């Protein structure tokens, strides 16, 4: 046959997606799930995803703090926090997330988790995404302390990284400057909240938007790239 190609050999449109997020941000996990839903509706798109660091509260000490006391200090003891949690639980259940806020005992400092995510980018295709997903799920569905080095080493092992290298690197300051530099860069370009999705390094969409909003932004970014 001449002319049209069959679907299988069709050239996929490539899209670069940078996601600025913090692994203790429940809206970032929701945003990740919604992005996956959006991409599932775009079979003609090959997405290359990079996770970028952000720290909602860099002032938390490395050992973490009691989450209940921390959240009460931040939101007060009124119904506001419970209402926010209930809303997230409802939205999460729509996309396969089982938030268990009561299980979370520690509000961790996420610098070491971000270092692990950064190393994961070098560990092979798809590994960074697996690591991010595992960290989110451990924290929000199992209440694990993702600031704990043993937890981070087990994540590395479960996601196909070399756990011994991670064990050696964590006590050092390897990649600390890189993570802190990236966070400063995000703030410099005006990112003040997460998640923030950046498509083809041009289009930014802030917040855990619904799949239709994300699809529209992705199509716009690709259209612009195609006509550039």
Secondary structure, DSSP 8 states (H G I E B T S, - for coil): --S---GGG---EEEEEEEEE-TT-HHHHHHHHHHHHHHHT-TTEEEEEEEEE--TTTTS-TT-EEHHHHHHHHH-SSTHHHHHHHHHHHHHHHTT----GGG--EE---HHHHHHHHHHTTS-TTHHHHHHHHHHHHHHHH---TTSHHHHHHHHHHTTS-HHHHHHHHTTTTTHHHHHHHHHHHHHTT--SS-EEEETTTEEEESS--HHHHHHHHHHHHHHHHH-
